[in-house]
């Protein structure tokens, strides 16, 4: 099987290579040339950014022009052969003139380092400060700039995603886009970090790609959320210091430091966060037994503590204008602790109490995550042609401890002498995960409209985990290992992939992209403590085509029609039949679970109203086979050597899930100081799980809405308000009730160049963020209410030193491009 995988990947690359060679041969026959170079300060050898570069004909008339990039580089493609004049002009430097000659023999000229001499008599440069908007839209991607968001300052990636249009986050941190689970990546690559382990202050932006092309991983039925981390590349020494506290007793702090000298760029980031809060979980269940009717009320009340530290450091080495090497590493260390008091009351059909239960359910989980990454990028003389490679290694270590007790008493306060009770147990465990990723990508633009992309990737994850739970036998009064609640497993996952994609277009503003991705995966699991607990799953090579068609019209209108095939593979905890038990509820994995496949169609329309408003309308349809969903079953488990009646939940494959809907996003620049982004998603979902042996089909309409308002006030004040509403969600055996929340933030900038700021944020203003679900089975009906302390007042301070997060631009460039930002702040 693996030989077939690599053979297919090899054929993909060979086919792409042949196409590249053929087109390159055609290009070489063209009567045009290429010119490149890099502008440097003659004294300091530092790159000169945003310099005006013009190519003049022999008669001094303008042929073409551009501005130098952040590293001082410039490239001219498809330049007519012959003699011409290169003119370089930038405020503070003497104007440079150089004669260039291109011929068929020397059609490609690399000037290398072009030194500019300072002009001490020149006037001071005009500084124009332009800010990135909080949210920007394109036909294929939406970008949320985290630096402009106030509600997430001092929080985690979970807090950030709550503010992003199109994204919904529940109280457990589960993320959905258009009612489906997306794949979450960091800097375009998979990660083992959870959202609560990524500090918000380390994030530059969030990219939302609802229907990715073949270039991206096929995992994720609702596309990709790509988290871009901060990495400054501005010249000199600069950085930021920050800290904050909250009304719930939480605190955070951090520092970013960047130094760029010549060919080397260094960066260091450090963040610490201690989050505290309370949590509540309430279950009301009606037992519909064939001979009797009874009721159960269960409450878990307690508090949580999340303490973690995040450190990241690295360097970029700019060998020359064509080759860049980058190396970085990060360490995340923390403890996530939960302390709950649990109470139960069982009643008969007349609601008369039969007995009461009380106890604790505590857990302490610690982890350390190490990541190392190496990147190489080579840019060719031809603009847009590049080769990049990435290798990433990640290892995470964890340790766990839990305590559980539940003792019952009769209504008169006397102990219940049921031999199966009381329940008293404790557990200790540890584990480690290694994750290796390697990929290579190549891009070759044949012209301004056509390009070929190809690449290979391999991912390998290895999980080792053990948990030994010891329960008290009430008869012998001795502790013994409880095999039902213990596990010791080893798990390996390997995914190999290759892709090829071609993008083309016509002079009539019609564009297209066709791609094919091939992925093969296998899973090996072994349960050490359970007889016959070994399983192996080999998923054959699956093909994931994608097609994108776009048409640009006059008046800044653009249409796009696209299709892609997606996959959702079961996560390892979905497969491991390990039982998690508390009170009279339990959950486990399902080793027979299969991956689900989705055919996703999307039609989008983007309209720009002269910079004052942007409208994006999308209609989509998703057909999913073997849809993974949660199944509830009344069953009896043997706990501590005795039988316990519980409501057991585990994942199953339903026959299908069909969803179709429409999404509207409008960013309206009402005035120069006030903009509003409105997002709404309306969808109809139908789930067919009749293959489980019961009539579990369900359908319904859900909708989701979010509003983000940004207002610039006098005295350097900025006000942000956001609100979202999520209607009820249809499930095979019930539904999730609607949820609505609102957040706000106020920031004050001060000191020279607004280098310092103080922000005040209030999350969940009306204290309404909770989870309320209704579930039914043949013999039970259940309402479950869960709530965490989410209304929180945050106060944060930050100070930027060195070169602040702005860009210096000559006045002519700013007038030409409307004052937009072309790379300010933290670059990727």
SULFEN-V693041 format. One line per field, one symbol per residue. phi: phi as a letter, one per 40 degrees, with the letter a starting at -180 (. if undefined). psi: psi as a letter, one per 30 degrees, with the letter a starting at -180 (. if undefined). A space follows every 10 residues. Layout:
phi = ???
psi = ???
This chain:
phi = .ccccccccc cccccccccc cccccccccc cabbbaaacb ccccgccbcg ccbbbbcccg cccaaabccc cgcaabbfcd chcabcbbba dgbccbbbcb bbbccbcbbb cgcbcbccbc ccccccbbbb bcccbbbbcb abbbccdccc cccgbbcccc ccccdgbbbc ccgcbbbfgb cccbbbfgbc accccccbcc ccbcabbbbc acccccdcch cbgbbbcccc acbccgbaia baaabbccgc aaaaabbbbb bgcbbbabba bbabbbibab bbbbbbcbcc bababbbbbb babbabbabb baaaabbcda cbbbbbbaaa bbbabbbbbb bbbbabbccc gcdcabbaib ababbbabbb bbabbbbbbc cccgcabbba bbbbbbbaab abbaaabbbc dcgccccdcc bcbaaaabaa aabbbbbbab bbbbccacbb abbaababbb bbbbaaabbb bcccccfbca cbccbbaabb abbbbbaaaa abbaabccgc baababbbbb aabbbaccbb cfccabbbcc cbbbcabbbb bcbcgfbaba baaabbabcc cccccccccb bagbbaaacb cccbcbbbcb babbbbbbcf gcabbbbbba abbbbfdcac bbacabbcbf gbcbcbccba cbccdabbbb aabbbbbbcc bcbabbbbba bbabbbbbbc cchbcbcaai bbabbabbbb bcbcgfbbbb bbaabbccbc bdbiabccba aabaabbbca gcffcbabbb bbcfdcfbca bbbbbbbcba babbbbabcb cacbbbbabc bgcccbbcbc ccccccbggc cbhcgccc
psi = eeeeefeeee eeeeeeeeee eeeeeeeffl ilakklakkk kfefgkkjkg kkkkkklfgg lkellakkae gfllkklhkk laklkkkkkk kflkkkkkkk kkleeifkkj fbkjkkkljf fllkkkkkjk kkleklklff kkkjjeffke ffkgaafeee fffkkfkkka ffgkkkkhgl klkklkhgll lfklefgjke ffkelkkjjf ilafflkfkj fhakjjjjlk jkgllaklak klllllfggl llllkkkkkk jcgkkkkkkk kkkjklllkk jkkjkjjilf flklkkkkkj kallkjklkk kklalkjiea ffkkkkklll kkklkjkkjk kkkkkklafg gkkelkklal ikkjkllkkk kkkkkkkkkl ekkfklkkkk kkkkkkklkk klkkkjkkll fgfkkkgkff llkklllkll llkkjkkklk kkkjkeaffk lkkllkkkkk kkkkkkkjkk kkjfefhlkl kjffglljlk kkkkkklllk kkklllfggk llkklkkkkk llkkkkjfgk khgklkkjkl kkkjlkkkkk jkllghkkkk klklklkjkk leffekhkkk kkchkllllj fgkllkkkjk kkklkkkkih fflkkkkkkl kkjkkhkklk kkkklkkjkh glkkkljkkl kljlelkkkk akkkkjjjie lfgkkkkkkk kklkkkkjgf ffgligklll kllkkkkkkk kkllhhkkkk kkklkjakkk lehblkllkk lklllkkkka lkghfllkkk kjkieghfjl kjlkkkaegk kkkkkkkljf jkkkkkkkkk lbjlilkkkl eeeeeegggl khglbjl.
